[in-house]
């Protein structure tokens, strides 16, 4: 019985480490996607404002 508990303890450690890495990287990827979306939104708004300025200048 002690052997089973010992083996379980040895096997559970890498699983916990891998899960922690998975959570860390998924949060990093989510943060990168969020920042990219913010930059794209700002670029779209700037482009839209530039087009509106050009349209006003033509009138």
C-alpha positions as CSV (number, residue, x, y, z in Angstrom):
1,X,0.0,0.0,0.0
2,X,2.9,2.4,0.8
3,X,4.3,1.7,-2.7
4,X,1.1,2.7,-4.3
5,X,0.9,5.9,-2.4
6,X,4.6,6.6,-3.1
7,X,4.1,6.0,-6.9
8,X,0.9,8.1,-6.8
9,X,2.8,11.0,-5.2
10,X,5.6,10.7,-7.8
11,X,3.2,10.6,-10.7
12,X,1.0,13.4,-9.4
13,X,3.8,16.0,-9.2
14,X,4.5,16.2,-12.9
15,X,0.7,16.3,-13.6
16,X,0.4,19.3,-11.2
17,X,3.3,21.1,-12.8
18,X,2.0,20.5,-16.3
19,X,-1.4,21.8,-15.3
20,X,0.1,24.9,-13.8
21,X,2.0,25.5,-17.0
22,X,-1.2,25.0,-19.0
23,X,-3.0,27.6,-16.9
24,X,-0.1,30.0,-17.1
25,X,0.2,29.8,-20.8
26,X,-3.5,29.9,-21.4
27,X,-3.7,33.1,-19.4
28,X,-0.8,34.6,-21.3
29,X,-2.4,33.8,-24.6
30,X,-5.6,35.3,-23.4
31,X,-3.8,38.5,-22.4
32,X,-2.0,38.7,-25.7
33,X,-5.3,38.2,-27.6
34,X,-6.9,40.9,-25.5
35,X,-4.1,43.4,-26.1
36,X,-4.1,42.6,-29.8
37,X,-7.9,43.2,-29.9
38,X,-7.4,46.5,-28.1
39,X,-4.8,47.6,-30.6
40,X,-6.9,46.6,-33.6
41,X,-9.9,48.5,-32.1
42,X,-7.7,51.6,-31.7
43,X,-6.4,51.3,-35.2
44,X,-9.9,50.9,-36.6
45,X,-11.1,54.0,-34.8
46,X,-8.1,56.0,-36.0
47,X,-8.7,54.8,-39.6
48,X,-12.4,55.7,-39.3
49,X,-11.6,59.1,-38.0
50,X,-9.1,59.7,-40.8
51,X,-11.6,58.7,-43.4
52,X,-14.2,61.0,-41.8
53,X,-11.7,63.9,-41.8
54,X,-10.9,63.4,-45.5
55,X,-14.6,63.3,-46.3
56,X,-15.1,66.6,-44.4
57,X,-12.2,68.2,-46.2
58,X,-13.6,67.3,-49.6
59,X,-16.9,69.1,-48.9
